[in-house]
Amino acid sequence: MKLWDKGLPTDQKIDMFTVGNDRQLDLVIAKYDVQATLAHAKMLHKIKLLSDQDISAIERELNVLAKQVEEGTFVIEDQFEDVHSKIEFELTKKIGDAGKKIHTARSRNDQVLVAMHMYLKNELLQIKSQVKELSENLLSSAEKYREVLLPGYTHLQIAMPSSFGLWFSAYAESFVDDLYFVNAALKVVDQNPLGSAAGYGSSFPIDREFTTKELGFETLKYNVVAAQMSRGKSEKSTAFAMSSVAGTLSKLAMDVCLYMSQNFDFMSIPSELTTGSSIMPHKKNPDVFELIRGKCNKIQALPYELSLLTNNLPSGYHRDLQLLKEGIVPAIQDLKACLEMAIYALKNVTVNENILDDNKYDYLFSVDTLNELVMKGMSFRDAYVKIGLDIEDGNYKPEKNTKHSHIGSINKLCLDEIKEKLKLV
């Protein structure tokens, strides 16, 4: 069944090619199509295009379909082009003519649009919640290990003292920046496109304010052509937000992989969270974080994939837009899985509190020594040259108390400010 079926046959090869894997992908938006269909039906009833008997029957059967979707028993068989045709078929089969009326003042275009807007909004809210939970955990670890120093590196060379307090909270604050992108994407998708029909509105006296309120959208997309143009823009906005989160998460995963290696030995995770080698009994591999890194790197390519799909399309609907789901839906599931695993694994991190006992980190404190000379009256340039020469000649002997320098530490006020930023985002 096709919503556009006029009783004329379609070539089977054309049918298979144009439908693609839409049936499988549509299962993720099925519940939203049911909700949008019910809101649309209530609006049609409000403007007297559906009777009391019609709306009662439609609501009853849509609730049955919603339960099937929730339980995982809802299926889109091969004879149906998509979720929208399946739902209309089920309604018509159960309640007759009332089911045939449900498409009044609606196109498949705005059916897809509103379901995707609702889906993206819900998924972005879940991603936002996960990012906030991960950030809160990172801040807790930052407080716990606030004064535990670790070496800072630039160019992968030993640089200056850092701390686990700085390291954990740096990622927490970086995720705040990512949440700004998530909020921007939410602003874009939280606009109701239902009622734009095929992109040029409807001659029926529809009430778009009613469906906006019924579906919990913040506002509606007023211009119907602009509503159609949101197909692609909504997905790209979501993809850019996901890419920002994925970029931070990938860098975090890389740090963990690096810090877990024996050459660094900055931190460890329990053995049960690692994997082994088929021939090397001693191996404890950070596969979880390697996969997080790899999946997040793939996600960072998504905005460009979607841009290439849509960047030369004129206004109005084009079948190219169907392909957007193939990229965005799996990527959303991957990002949520990566966030879930990061939350789970990072709770079990153990840090090495004696990293700087190793003599190779003695030069880490050269800036402290330089600063002490400046505080005693020597010019910065002269102090810089003196310490440099001392290091070159092997005469530099760092004071042990420099290990308690303020460099690399993070104070409680700073952590509190990051916590406040996280609350507000």
Buried (B, 14 or more C-beta within 10 A) or exposed (E): BBBEEEEEEEEEEEEEEBBEEBBEBBBBBBBBBBBBBBBBBBBBBBBEBBEEEBBBBBEEBBEEBBEBBEEEEBEBEEEBBBBBBBBBBBBBEBBEEBBEBBBBBBBBBBBBBBBBBBBBBEBBEBBBEBBBBBBBBBBBBBBEBBEBBBBBBEEEEBBBBBBBBBBBBBBBBBBBEBBEBBEEBBEBBBBBBBBBBBBEBBEBEBBBEBBBEBBEBEEBBEEBEBBBBBBBBBBBBBBBBBBBBBBBBBBBBBBBBBBBEEEBEBBBBEEEBBEEEEEEEEEBBBEBBBBBBBBBBBBBBBBBBBEEBBEEBEEEBBEEBBBBBBBBBBBBEBBBBBBEBBBEBBEEBEBBEEBBEEEEBBBBBBBBBBBBBBEEEBEEEEBBEBBEEBBEEEEBEBEEEBBEBEBBBBEEEBBEEBBEBBEEB
